[in-house]
Amino acid sequence: MDSAVEVNALALNVAIPEHLRWEDERRGEVFQLQSITVRLLPDGSLAAKAYGRPVAGGRGAYVSFAVQRSPEIDALIGDAAHAAAARWAANTGL
């Protein structure tokens, strides 16, 4: 491995299953959270943001929110990380 290569972060995006989705409000508009983006930072810590669309529909922006913590959401993030690692390992011959 080349120690001169500096990886700043790794990221994955995981869909939130329908039964785990939640709603949050920003500037008077209610959003349904539909996906989580997880970043593995250089220090080994994780940063996660949930993203969603306005419940009322329309062309509202895809807005980020803090991830709602629960054992189910934590397990979803862990399972997604393991699945991403397996896919990455399977494609190391690029």
URQUI-V97396 format. One line per field, one symbol per residue. ss: DSSP state (~ for helix, > for strand, _ for the rest). burial: 1 if it has 16 or more other ideal C-beta (glycine too) atoms within 10 Angstrom, else 0. A space follows every 50 residues. Layout:
ss: ???
burial: ???
This chain:
ss: ________>>>>>>>__~~~__>>>>__>>>>>>>>>>>>>____>>>>> >>>>________>>>>____~~~~~~~~~~~~~~~~~~~~____
burial: 00000000000101010000000000000010100101010000000101 11110000000011101100001001100110010000000000
